[in-house]
Each structure stands twice: as structure tokens, then as C-alpha cells.
Amino acid sequence: MKSWRPPEIKALRAVNSDKSWSWNTRFIGVPMLHNYWQYHEMGRILELNRHLNGIAEIGAWKGALSIYLGLWGIRLGIPVITFETDRQLLAPIEHILKRLSVRIYGDCFEGGRIEEFIGQRGPIWLICDGGDKAREVRTFAPVLAPGSLISAHDWLYEIFPHDVEGLGLTPYREDEWMAMNMGLATWRVV
Ligand SMILES: C[S@@+](CC[C@H](N)C(=O)[O-])C[C@H]1O[C@@H](n2cnc3c(N)ncnc32)[C@H](O)[C@@H]1O
């Protein structure tokens, strides 16, 4: 019997073509509205930005990304919070988020929670993936502490360059934004 060998680089190239990085797969059985490459890129961003003191996600949906971020929070020893207006969506995994110490809040535009988090933590990473990404970035970018990062998912689908004009944000790792069918844009707050 022939022994198993790692695939040739040429074969891997086909696997790594953009289209093969599908959205709508699952992470530990939880449906994702993003793809696995995003976990790789987010991991790189966190490894390169050890000064961040917290992570806030807007728009948890069913919570796959919230679980992933919660694991990073434990690894880095920083708090993770998430916002979701339809809390029922998170019911099947609330026990996981609780064990990961991920706090869940409702509407990101109500209650001043993001401002409070920033006030307590300083530079954080804010991930905008709620119902109105442009409004989320425009509302919260100006209140983020210098050194923070802000990301928006669905780049060029739901949020566009003109939405972030005039906010004074510096693109970060721009070559990666649309790589591998990801669609996640990130800026530095200076
Ligand atoms: C695109 S989905 C999030 C996808 C999720 N992050 C993922 O990748 O699996 C957007 C979610 O944002 C929620 N949402 C919409 N407006 C919101 C708001 N103002 N505050 C918090 N969540 C909101 C919606 O209920 C929906 O579940």
C-alpha cells in the first residue's frame, strides 16, 4: 500500500483559490456568516497587536465568531463582549459564551456599553458586523482610544470606501481584506 504524502504545492493552490474559502460553514456545529480564513487573519492581527486590552463584537448572530473571540480572550487574558439584538439566536450556545466569560449585550447603539468598555480598557479591537456596518464604524470610530483597531465585515458588500471617508482611519493589512474570499476590512485608530 502506498504511504500518505502531503499534497504538492500545486494541488494546494487549487484548494486555496478564493472561491474555495466558502462562507456558511460551521464552527463546532454553529453556523458561521464568514469563512475559516477570517479566523486565520484575526489570529494574525491579535498576535501582532498585543497592546489591545479588549475585544468587542457587534452582531453575534449565532455566535460562532463570538466563541472564537472568547477563546482568544482567554489566551490573551483580555475581556470579550458581544452585542446582539436578537438574543434568542444565541440561546443554543449561551452556556459556552458564559464559560468563556463573553458578556452579551443588546443593541450596540443603546446604553453606552461600547463607550464604557473603551473608557475602562483603552485600546481595544471593535469588530463591526451588525445590521448597519457603516453606521457602526461612523458612530464608534471617533470614540475609540488611539492604538485601537476597528474592523468591518462584508467590505464592498455592505460597507464601502465612501462610508469611512473623513474618519481619519489608517488602513491596516489592506492586502488581506479581500484575500481568500474574506471581506473583512481593518483600520488603525491613530
Ligand atoms: C451579519 S450578522 C452577524 C454575523 C456573525 N458575526 C457571524 O459572522 O457569524 C448581523 C447580526 O447583527 C445583529 N444586529 C443588527 N443590528 C444590531 C445592533 N444595532 N446591535 C447589535 N446587534 C445587531 C442582527 O440581529 C444579526 O444577528
The ligand as an ORCA input file, in Angstrom:
! r2SCAN-3c Opt
* xyz 0 1
  C     -24.193     39.637      9.784
  S     -24.951     39.055     11.251
  C     -23.536     38.706     12.277
  C     -22.756     37.522     11.833
  C     -21.794     36.937     12.836
  N     -20.841     37.906     13.354
  C     -21.041     35.829     12.151
  O     -20.068     36.147     11.448
  O     -21.435     34.660     12.266
  C     -25.595     40.548     11.902
  C     -26.252     40.399     13.276
  O     -26.311     41.702     13.848
  C     -27.481     41.807     14.626
  N     -27.741     43.249     14.807
  C     -28.352     44.091     13.927
  N     -28.377     45.344     14.417
  C     -27.753     45.289     15.637
  C     -27.472     46.264     16.646
  N     -27.831     47.551     16.486
  N     -26.820     45.876     17.768
  C     -26.477     44.563     17.933
  N     -26.724     43.605     17.011
  C     -27.354     43.957     15.881
  C     -28.518     41.020     13.832
  O     -29.577     40.576     14.648
  C     -27.680     39.872     13.238
  O     -27.774     38.703     14.039
*
